[in-house]
Every structure is written in C-alpha cells, then in structure tokens.
Amino acid sequence: MKNWILFIATLLFLSCNNSVIEKPNNLIDEDEMVDILYDIAVLDAMRTQNFGAPVAYPTTTEMLKTKHKIDSLTFAKSAKYYASDYKKYRKMYEEVKSRLEEETTKLNGGQPVTPNPEQGIVK
C-alpha cells in the first residue's frame, strides 16, 4: 500500500511542471506581442465606431500579415504560450492599457479621460 502511495505521489510530482504549454519555435518576443495586442485593441475599437459612411477596416489576420509580417497561427501559438503564464500575460495587457490611456490623453488635448460609469449603459 505504501508503494502505491509513493508511486502516485511521484507521478503527481513529475506531472506538475511550470510550463504546461511548450514554447513555440517561432515565438513572438514580448515587446512585439505587446505591439500586436495594442494594434488589435485599436482595430477593434475602430470597428465599433460608426461615424457615418461604412469603412472597410482590415481584418485582424490582414493586419498581422501586412503590418507585423506574421501569420495568424504564429500569433495564436504565441498568445497561447504567453497566456499560460498569467502574471506575464497580465503585465503585457497592463502595458497595452497604459499605451491606450496615453494615446487617449494625447487625443484629448492632454486631459486624462475620466471613466464614466453611466457611459454605455442603456436605461
């Protein structure tokens, strides 16, 4: 009985590895990944705005190919790898958020935009 417990404990210990997701061969480096996530956020925000005439915005895949010279599979594998490390991925998204806030402040004449809890709520 003790041998079985020791065997199971050993298996559990060996199966607990820090990196569940294998590092892809063509991993996008962190700085470029932040740039890509920023561009995707801006592109998504542009698509949600409707200022009159419809605009044919590029798809995310087209933007990845033309601007960042990568394919969507490379991006997906890199995103999956980075998402497996919650702290690192959160730090990357906080950097994206900071860049978005800086850009919004610049576009607002240097005045920071204060969040409005009522904005976007349909009553």
C-alpha positions as CSV (number, residue, x, y, z in Angstrom):
1,M,0.0,0.0,0.0
2,K,2.8,2.4,0.8
3,N,4.5,1.6,-2.5
4,W,1.3,2.6,-4.3
5,I,1.0,5.9,-2.4
6,L,4.7,6.6,-3.1
7,F,4.2,5.8,-6.8
8,I,1.1,8.0,-7.2
9,A,2.9,10.9,-5.3
10,T,5.9,10.5,-7.6
11,L,3.6,10.7,-10.7
12,L,1.8,13.7,-9.4
13,F,5.1,15.4,-8.6
14,L,6.6,14.7,-12.0
15,S,3.4,15.8,-13.8
16,C,3.4,19.2,-12.0
17,N,5.5,21.2,-14.4
18,N,5.8,25.0,-14.5
19,S,5.3,25.2,-18.2
20,V,2.2,23.3,-19.4
21,I,2.4,24.8,-22.9
22,E,5.5,24.2,-25.0
23,K,7.4,27.2,-26.2
24,P,6.7,27.5,-29.9
25,N,9.7,27.5,-32.3
26,N,8.7,30.9,-33.8
27,L,7.7,32.6,-30.6
28,I,6.9,36.3,-31.0
29,D,9.0,38.3,-28.5
30,E,7.2,40.1,-25.7
31,D,7.7,43.6,-26.9
32,E,6.3,42.8,-30.4
33,M,3.5,40.8,-28.8
34,V,2.5,43.9,-26.8
35,D,2.6,46.0,-30.0
36,I,0.3,43.4,-31.7
37,L,-2.1,43.4,-28.8
38,Y,-2.2,47.2,-28.9
39,D,-2.9,47.2,-32.6
40,I,-5.6,44.6,-32.2
41,A,-7.2,46.7,-29.4
42,V,-7.2,49.8,-31.6
43,L,-8.5,48.0,-34.6
44,D,-11.4,46.5,-32.5
45,A,-12.2,50.0,-31.2
46,M,-12.2,51.4,-34.7
47,R,-14.7,48.7,-35.8
48,T,-17.1,49.5,-33.0
49,Q,-17.3,53.2,-34.0
50,N,-19.8,54.2,-36.8
51,F,-19.1,57.7,-37.8
52,G,-21.2,57.7,-41.0
53,A,-20.1,56.0,-44.1
54,P,-19.1,52.4,-43.6
55,V,-15.3,51.8,-43.7
56,A,-13.8,48.5,-44.7
57,Y,-11.3,48.0,-41.9
58,P,-8.7,45.3,-42.3
59,T,-9.3,42.0,-40.5
60,T,-7.0,41.0,-37.7
61,T,-5.4,38.4,-39.9
62,E,-4.8,41.0,-42.7
63,M,-3.3,43.4,-40.1
64,L,-1.0,40.7,-38.8
65,K,0.2,39.8,-42.3
66,T,0.7,43.4,-43.6
67,K,2.0,45.3,-40.5
68,H,3.7,42.7,-38.4
69,K,4.7,40.2,-41.1
70,I,3.4,37.1,-39.2
71,D,0.6,34.7,-39.8
72,S,-2.4,34.1,-37.6
73,L,-1.2,30.7,-36.5
74,T,2.1,32.1,-35.2
75,F,0.2,34.7,-33.3
76,A,-2.2,32.1,-31.9
77,K,0.6,29.9,-30.7
78,S,2.5,32.8,-29.1
79,A,-0.7,34.1,-27.4
80,K,-1.4,30.6,-26.0
81,Y,2.1,30.3,-24.7
82,Y,2.1,33.8,-23.1
83,A,-1.4,33.2,-21.7
84,S,-0.1,30.1,-19.9
85,D,1.9,32.4,-17.6
86,Y,-0.9,34.5,-16.0
87,K,1.4,37.1,-14.4
88,K,3.4,37.7,-17.5
89,Y,0.3,38.0,-19.7
90,R,-1.4,40.4,-17.3
91,K,1.7,42.6,-17.3
92,M,1.6,42.6,-21.1
93,Y,-2.0,43.7,-21.1
94,E,-1.4,46.3,-18.4
95,E,1.3,47.8,-20.8
96,V,-1.3,47.8,-23.6
97,K,-3.8,49.5,-21.3
98,S,-1.2,52.1,-20.4
99,R,-0.4,52.8,-24.0
100,L,-4.1,53.2,-24.8
101,E,-4.6,55.6,-21.9
102,E,-1.6,57.7,-23.1
103,E,-2.9,57.9,-26.6
104,T,-6.3,58.8,-25.4
105,T,-4.9,61.6,-23.2
106,K,-2.9,62.9,-26.2
107,L,-6.0,62.9,-28.4
108,N,-8.0,64.6,-25.6
109,G,-5.7,67.7,-25.6
110,G,-3.6,66.5,-22.7
111,Q,-6.5,66.0,-20.4
112,P,-6.9,62.5,-18.9
113,V,-10.2,60.9,-19.7
114,T,-12.1,60.0,-16.6
115,P,-14.2,56.9,-16.7
116,N,-18.0,57.4,-16.7
117,P,-19.9,54.5,-15.1
118,E,-23.0,55.6,-16.9
119,Q,-21.4,55.5,-20.3
120,G,-22.6,52.7,-22.4
121,I,-25.5,51.7,-20.0
122,V,-28.9,51.6,-21.6
123,K,-31.6,52.7,-19.3
